[in-house]
Amino acid sequence: MRTGMLLAATMCTASVVCAHAQTVLPKVDVTAPKWETRRGGYLISSDFKIDPRMSAVIYPVDAFQKNDVLDVRPQRLNTDEYFVLQECSSLDCTQGHVLQVWAVGGPLDSTRDANRFWIPHDGKYFFWMQRFPMAGGGTFTGFESFSPPLVLKPLGTAEQFRLCDVAAAQQVGPEKVVSTEHDDAQLKLHFASGSLVMIKRARVAE
């Protein structure tokens, strides 16, 4: 309103009575990035996409940057499920680096924060879910750091490897995402197994 009145005033001289002055402002669309909010000096984003070719790979629309903080909260995981954060470690992405794996009991790398992960450098990162069915139940205790993309190489006891056909599970590939839901600046991922994982990204606001 104030902008319109000032513009009208500049168009009217002192000798002219502008009884019917009217200003038509150009259309201006001001929009914030989709699925992003500002809280406590951080930009919180839940803007992730699912790769339509596989319906199993989750990646950020805006690529992760160094010092971004990821908040990962598995709400329902089966004992044979592993939620993976991996990055491309070669330019052609034929080799990957597994940075963290969350299982039913929490992150397999227990030296890190249970729910938060700090991005070490700019790069191409993605999430996915792997299942390793084990006779009688059970969860592997670790993972190899380097492997091809979408391949998780678990670490565990000889008995665990006897009870689980790791190669067959790897052949099946990642668990599919059946639906997503934005909820209070976080994205809920619903998997075909019935599991639920919530993720979001925090970045220092400029």
C-alpha positions, 0 to 999 in steps of 0.5 A: 500500500505504501509503495503504491501511494508513493508512486502515485504521489510522484506522478502528480504535480502540485498543480494537478489534483489526482483524485483518481490516481491509480497504480498498477504494479507489475506482478512480482512472485517472491518464493522461498526454496521449496521445503525449506525453513529458517531456524536458529541461524540454520536453513532446514531443508527436507527437499529430497528426491527419489530416483524414479528409475529404481524408487530406492535411491534418495538424494538431495535436490540441492547437493550437500556442502561441507559442514551441512548437518544431516539429521537421520532418525530411523523410527521403524527398522527391521533387524535385517535392515540397514539405512546407508549414507554413501558418496561417490568417491570417483568422478564416474561414481564407479566406486563409493564411500559408505560414511554411515549405516543406521541399523535397528540399534542405531548407527553401526559407527557408534563413535558418531552422534546417533542421529546427526552426521556432518558432511566432510566435503562437497560431493555427491551423496545419497541414501538407500536401504539394504536388507540382509535377512539372517536366519533366526534374526540378528544384525551385522556389527559393521561395514567396509568403508569402500564399495561400489555404489549401492553395495553394502559389505557388512562386517560380522562374525563367521556365524552371522555370515553362515546364517545370511546369504549376503551375495543374494541380498546384494543381488536383490538390491536396495529396498524400495521407497513406496511413499514420502511425506513432508512433516515439519521440515523433515521428510518421512520415507516409507519403505516397502517393508513397512519401515520408516526413516525421517531425514532433513538437512541443516545448513548455516544461513548466510 
